Amino acid sequence: MLRNYLKIAFRNLWKSKGYAAINVIGLSVAFFVSVFLFLTAYFQLSFDSFHEDGDRIFQTYLFSNDPEKASRSGSMPLPLIPTLKAEFPEVEAAARLMNGSNVVEYKGKYFDKQVMLTDPDFLKIFSFPMLKGNKATALNDRSNIVISQHMAKAVFGTEDPMGKRVQLGRDDNKKDFIVTGVLGDFPDNSSIQYDAFIQIANSGSYQVDKDRWDAMSHKAFVKLAPHVDQIAFENRLKSFAKKYFSSSFESLKKKGAKPDERGDVFAVRLQKLSDVHFDTAISGGAGAPITLVYALSGIAFFILLIACINFINLSVARSFTRAKEVGVRKSLGALKNQLFVQIWGEAAIICFVGFVVGLILAYLLLPTFNTTFQGKLSLDYVLQPDKLALILSIFAVVTLVAGGYPAWQMSKFNAVEVLKGKITIKRPGILRNSLIVTQFMLSSLLICCTIIAVQQVDYMRKQPLGFQKEQVISIPVGNKVNGQQALKRMRNMLANDPTVIALSGSNVNLGLGKDRSTSRSVIGFTFKEKEISTDWLQVDYDYLKTLNIKLLSGREFSPAYSSDTLDRVVITESMAKMIGEKDPIGKFFQTDTAGIKHQIIGLVPDFNLYSTKNEKKPITMYLSHSQPIPYIFVRVAPQSLAGSMDKLKAIWKEVAPQSEFIASFLDENTDSWYKNEERLSQIFSLASGIAILLSCLGLFAVALMVIEQRTKEIGVRKVLGASIPNIVFILSQDFVKMVVLAIMIATPLAWFFMQKWLDSYSYRIEISIWIFILVGLAAIVIALATVSFHSIKAALMNPVKSLRSE
């Protein structure tokens, strides 16, 4: 019986090759795209899920209900964690985590490694596998270092690293460390990435800031004891916050701050570990936006839904041509369940072929997908049991939905009525029309979202940054070179070069360079009873000239003034406004009551030190000859752009022969600020293109079958004098009405969702009504072009042929 079913199924599919081909193409494209998108979303949602007791691990953050705008920050003061452990017994373990990088030296060889600074409890909180050593004691001493498996191979080769001594640091700042543990490498879905760990007490600013509650410098994690409720613990932290952050409370109250819905003006709160990756406010922008993950899942679902709609529409439309076959089978004794199995079996074969073709396409296009969307999927990843289960589940659902409904409807045909020429499906046009409307609604929605996302990215790119990014080359110094010395040598070598306009350095790169590294130093302090928060930016001479930043008043740093390296600062307009000084030149302020009095010597316009997703923040620039300079900026003449990079590369070999030259142009760096948005618009573009293609494919096939059913009607109309344009209009108008209805539904949905997305940007576009009008017209034209092919062909037919059987 099964063999007979298969024979009949293959015969029917071979007889309707066009129908089968359309379904296979649609399903295979939908399968491979949706599998990629679902797995990428799954990968993002799995971040940090591998840690044991992950539900008890939290990152601390500070909440401030400022009247201007409520804010959250994941940057913590050094005394927070020791005090929490001392005062709250429900804190099972707690650790600070500070980003770091260092030069590791072993037997005369040097390695650039990401050496993180933390506390011994870190190894108790997180379950990175300990391959060698004891978690309980591995970081108990300031001279201990725990390294990753990858670093162990890179530095020690086949040697056993345990007990070996390595040196960290440069020149006179080198310090010996003993390897006391080897951790397994972090997985791809880990928010915390590392090469090694040392105690946070080794931080250069530790002794100065260890008791300061206003110096924010690191992230902090706590692991609560079993059965401790997060909200209850946060309520206990209210008195803790008032005790240690009293200045913040006072400052906010003077500004008129009111408690939020939880009754807090200022609070120490906890963020679940599973949410940290997506919380860009407290993770410093390191995570992927959760909206992107939801967009991936939603788009995958939409594409699958459109493919299923095509399948259902074609199957229901085809049921008219197979009605007599079903009637004959029923009259010969076929049972309803037998007919269902046979018809559904045909659908399952088409789904299976589409599924296999989709998997082949996925395999072939995997490298392209990873490159385009910066994914980390591999064939091994896809073939894991849980991923295979997900893929097979998608296949099973599509087969049941797309093939099951038409099979169920056809199995219900009344044999007598069908053989008389009557079909018993009740108002099949309602289902078909509803599904076509849904298809074009989803396609139009995605196209609108794509256009708005592309416009927003373009708008942010064109926002004035406050500095001139063109013609500037950014050179990451690296850990093997003293940036101060490298900058001096380059100044000397390029002093008489007419193609070099200016040269400077800073501790913050603008945008993301080829080292993919970024840093931020924010200092908070009280000035004239006002709470001040400013980016603390180290610069070198000619910084303003190099970036072409105007000087509004005062002067820039100059070698002629030796005191510039001690206590002089240049500030931006928003910083002057924050401290309440219209003419700030010559004024003083202190960041610490016992610290240095900083004198303002220059005022410049606000500029974007970081992405234009956020407003320009107050910036304070200072000069230091003792602190390292990680980045060197070189402004070159416009006519020398072509050869400037090669020239600087040759000079860099002389200045720093042991350091790799990984320079990039500043405009390329700032473009990297918008990578997430670009990726989102690319995903929407891909999805909307595939969605409209699948929708047109389905409309093409449905129009063919509907027009075939109306062949005699067309013949009668022609005999009665209808012109070809009239017939084309009659056949096309129903489909156009459906497309118009789809656009009317998609427009408010697209407007609502994209308004929500745009609200997260400080600089954003206003959505134009013309976007929806143009998308609507384009959808109507595409639908008309799709349907008109069949309509014109049908209108040109000889009516004698279509009426011959009457």
C-alpha positions, 0 to 999 in steps of 0.5 A, spaced: 500 500 500 505 504 501 509 503 495 502 504 491 501 511 495 509 513 493 508 511 485 501 515 485 504 521 488 510 521 484 506 520 478 502 526 480 508 530 481 511 529 475 504 530 471 504 537 475 512 539 474 511 546 474 506 546 481 512 542 484 518 546 482 514 552 484 513 549 491 520 546 491 524 552 490 519 556 495 520 551 500 528 550 499 529 558 499 525 559 505 528 553 509 535 555 508 534 562 510 530 561 516 534 555 519 540 560 518 536 566 522 533 561 527 540 558 529 543 565 529 538 568 534 538 561 538 546 562 538 545 569 541 540 567 546 544 562 549 549 567 551 552 565 558 547 559 559 553 554 560 555 557 567 552 552 573 547 556 577 547 562 572 540 563 575 544 566 581 549 570 578 548 577 577 551 583 575 551 590 579 549 596 576 547 603 578 540 606 577 539 614 577 533 617 576 535 624 573 530 629 572 533 630 565 533 622 563 533 616 568 540 612 567 543 605 568 551 604 569 555 598 570 561 601 572 562 600 579 567 603 584 572 599 587 570 598 594 563 596 592 564 588 592 568 588 598 563 592 602 557 587 599 561 581 602 562 584 608 555 586 610 551 581 606 551 574 608 547 572 602 552 574 597 555 567 596 561 570 592 563 576 589 568 579 584 570 585 580 572 584 573 576 590 569 578 589 562 586 589 561 591 587 556 598 586 557 605 584 554 607 577 556 614 575 556 617 568 557 624 566 555 625 573 551 619 572 547 613 577 547 605 576 546 600 581 546 594 578 551 588 580 554 590 579 561 583 581 565 584 583 573 579 580 578 578 577 585 579 570 587 571 569 587 571 570 580 573 562 579 567 560 584 562 564 580 563 562 573 564 555 571 569 556 566 573 549 566 579 549 570 584 544 566 590 545 571 590 548 578 585 549 584 579 554 583 579 555 590 586 558 591 589 559 584 588 567 584 589 567 592 596 571 591 597 578 587 603 574 583 598 569 581 596 568 574 591 563 571 591 563 563 587 560 558 588 553 554 590 557 548 595 562 551 598 556 554 599 553 547 601 560 544 606 561 550 609 555 553 608 550 547 608 543 549 611 545 556 607 544 562 605 551 564 604 550 572 609 553 576 612 557 570 614 564 571 612 570 566 613 577 566 607 582 565 608 589 563 613 594 559 620 597 560 621 598 568 614 596 569 615 589 568 612 584 574 613 577 575 607 572 575 607 565 577 602 560 573 597 557 578 592 555 573 589 553 566 582 555 564 579 552 558 578 557 553 571 561 553 566 558 548 563 563 543 557 564 546 561 567 552 560 575 554 567 574 558 573 573 554 580 572 556 587 570 555 589 570 563 587 573 569 590 576 575 588 580 581 585 586 581 590 589 586 595 589 580 591 595 577 595 601 577 590 605 580 588 600 585 591 604 591 589 611 589 581 608 588 580 602 592 577 607 598 573 611 593 566 611 592 566 616 586 571 613 581 567 608 577 572 603 573 570 596 572 564 591 572 562 587 578 558 580 579 555 577 585 553 570 586 547 569 591 546 564 596 540 559 594 533 561 595 535 568 595 530 572 592 533 578 587 527 583 588 528 582 596 535 583 596 535 589 592 530 592 597 535 590 602 541 594 598 536 601 598 539 602 605 546 600 603 546 605 597 544 611 601 550 610 606 555 609 601 552 614 595 550 619 599 553 625 595 549 622 589 542 622 593 543 629 595 545 631 588 539 628 585 534 631 590 537 638 589 536 637 581 528 635 583 529 628 582 523 624 584 523 616 586 521 612 580 515 606 580 520 602 585 521 608 590 528 609 588 532 616 586 538 612 586 539 605 587 544 599 587 541 593 582 542 587 579 541 584 572 541 577 571 547 574 567 542 571 562 540 578 560 547 582 561 549 580 553 543 584 551 543 590 556 548 595 552 547 600 557 551 596 563 555 592 558 558 598 555 555 596 548 558 590 548 552 586 546 548 585 540 541 589 541 536 584 543 531 587 537 536 584 532 535 577 535 528 578 535 528 581 528 532 575 526 527 570 529 521 574 526 524 574 519 525 567 519 518 566 521 515 570 516 519 567 510 517 560 513 510 563 513 510 566 506 512 559 503 507 555 507 502 560 504 504 559 497 504 551 499 497 552 501 494 556 496 497 552 490 494 546 493 487 549 495 487 551 488 490 545 485 484 541 488 479 544 483 483 540 478 484 534 482 476 534 485 474 528 480 480 524 481 478 524 489 471 523 487 472 517 483 477 514 489 471 515 494 466 512 489 471 506 489 471 505 496 477 509 498 476 512 506 477 519 508 484 517 512 487 513 506 486 520 501 488 524 507 495 520 507 496 519 500 495 527 499 499 529 505 504 524 502 505 528 496 506 534 500 511 531 505 515 529 498 515 536 496 517 538 503 522 533 503 525 535 497 525 542 499 528 541 505 534 537 502 535 542 497 535 548 503 540 544 507 545 543 501 544 551 499 545 552 507 552 548 506 554 552 500 552 559 503 554 558 510 561 562 509 557 567 505 552 568 511 557 568 516 561 573 513 555 578 511 552 577 518 558 576 522 556 569 524 559 564 528 555 558 525 559 552 522 557 545 520 559 542 526 554 547 530 548 546 525 549 538 526 549 538 534 543 534 537 539 540 539 540 544 533 538 538 529 532 537 533 530 544 532 531 544 524 527 537 524 522 541 528 521 546 523 521 541 517 515 537 521 511 543 522 511 546 515 509 539 513 504 539 517 501 546 516 502 546 509 501 539 507 496 537 512 490 543 511 489 542 503 489 534 504 484 535 510 480 539 505 480 535 499 479 528 503 472 531 505 470 532 498 463 529 497 464 524 491 457 524 488 457 532 488 464 532 485 462 527 480 457 532 478 462 537 477 460 541 484 466 542 489 464 542 496 469 547 499 466 552 502 468 559 499 475 557 498 476 564 495 476 567 502 482 562 505 486 564 498 485 571 499 486 572 506 493 568 505 495 572 499 493 579 503 498 576 509 503 574 504 504 581 501 502 585 508 509 581 511 513 583 504 510 590 505 512 590 512 519 588 511 520 593 505 518 599 509 522 597 515 528 596 510 528 603 507 527 606 514 533 602 517 537 604 511 535 611 512 537 611 519 544 609 518 545 614 513 542 619 517 547 617 523 553 617 518 551 624 516 551 627 523 556 632 524 561 629 529 564 635 531 571 633 528 573 632 521 574 625 520 577 625 513 584 625 512 586 622 519 590 616 520 589 612 526 595 607 529 594 603 535 600 602 538 599 596 541 602 593 548 609 592 546 611 599 544 611 605 549 606 610 546 609 616 548 616 615 546 613 612 539 609 619 538 616 623 540 620 619 535 614 620 529 614 627 531 621 628 529 621 624 523 615 627 520 617 634 522 619 637 515 614 632 511 609 637 507 604 631 507 603 631 514 599 637 517 599 635 524 600 629 529 597 627 536 595 621 540 590 619 545 588 614 550 581 613 546 580 611 539 575 614 535 571 609 532 573 602 532 580 600 529 583 594 526 585 592 534 577 592 535 578 595 542 575 601 545 575 604 552 572 609 556 574 613 562 568 617 566 569 621 572 564 623 577 564 628 582 561 634 586 562 641 584 558 647 587 553 642 590 552 639 583 553 632 580 558 632 575 559 626 570 564 627 564 569 623 559 576 624 562 580 624 555 587 624 555 590 627 549 597 630 547 599 636 543 596 638 537 590 634 538 585 639 536 589 641 530 589 634 528 582 633 528 580 640 526 576 641 532 575 649 533 578 653 539 572 657 542 576 661 547 582 660 551 588 656 548 590 648 546 596 645 550 602 647 548 610 645 550 611 652 552 607 651 558 610 646 563 604 646 568 599 643 562 602 636 564 600 637 571 593 641 572 591 644 566 584 641 562 581 643 556 573 642 556 567 642 551 561 646 551 556 641 555 562 641 560 562 648 561 554 648 562 554 642 567 559 646 571 555 653 570 560 657 567 559 661 561 566 663 561 570 658 564 577 660 562 581 660 568 576 657 572 578 651 577 575 645 579 576 639 583 574 631 582 576 629 589 576 634 595 583 632 597 586 632 589 588 636 584 585 643 582 584 643 575 584 649 571 581 650 565 585 653 559 581 652 553 573 651 551 571 647 544 565 645 541 562 638 543 564 633 539 562 625 539 567 621 542 563 615 541 557 613 537 552 618 534 547 613 537 547 617 543 548 625 545 554 628 545 557 628 552 561 633 556 568 631 555 574 634 559 581 633 556 588 633 560 595 632 558 600 627 561 607 625 560 607 619 564 600 615 562 601 611 556 598 613 549 595 607 546 593 611 539 597 616 535 593 620 530 596 623 523 593 628 519 595 628 512 594 633 506 589 631 501 593 630 495 598 625 499 592 620 501 594 615 496 601 614 499 600 616 506 599 609 509 605 606 505 609 611 508 607 611 515 608 603 515 615 604 513 616 609 518 613 605 523 618 599 522 623 604 524 619 607 530 616 600 533 619 594 529 617 589 534 609 592 533 605 590 528 602 596 523 595 596 524 593 603 522 586 605 519 583 611 516 578 615 521 572 615 517 573 607 516 573 607 524 567 611 525 563 607 520 564 601 524 559 605 530 553 603 525 555 595 524 549 593 528 544 598 524 548 596 518 547 588 519 540 589 521 538 593 515 542 588 511 538 582 514 531 586 512 534 587 505 535 580 504 528 578 508 524 583 504 527 581 497 526 573 499 519 575 502 517 579 495 520 574 491 516 568 494 510 572 494 510 573 487 512 566 486 505 564 489 501 569 486 504 567 479 502 560 480 495 562 484 493 567 478 495 561 473 490 556 476 485 561 478 485 564 470 485 557 468 478 556 472 475 562 469 477 560 461 470 559 459 468 566 462 473 569 458 471 566 452 464 568 453 466 575 455 470 575 448 464 573 444 460 578 447 465 584 445 470 585 451 476 588 449 483 585 451 484 591 456 477 590 459 479 582 460 486 584 463 483 589 468 477 584 470 482 579 471 487 583 475 483 587 479 481 582 485 489 581 486 490 588 486 485 589 491 488 584 496 495 588 495 492 594 497 489 591 503 495 588 505 499 595 504 493 598 508 495 593 514 502 593 513 503 601 514 501 602 521 504 596 523 511 598 520 510 605 523 509 603 530 515 598 530 520 602 527 518 608 531 519 604 537 526 602 534 528 609 532 526 612 539 532 608 542 537 613 538 538 620 540 539 623 533 533 620 529 530 621 522 522 622 522 518 617 518 516 620 512 509 618 509 512 618 502 516 611 504 509 608 505 506 611 498 512 609 494 512 602 497 505 601 496 505 603 489 511 598 488 507 592 491 502 594 486 506 594 480 510 588 482 503 584 483 500 587 476 506 585 473 506 578 476 498 577 474 498 581 468 503 575 464 497 570 465 491 575 464 494 578 457 495 570 455 488 568 457 485 574 454 489 573 447 486 566 447 481 564 441 474 563 445 472 558 440 477 553 444 475 555 451 467 554 449 468 548 444 466 543 450 460 547 451 
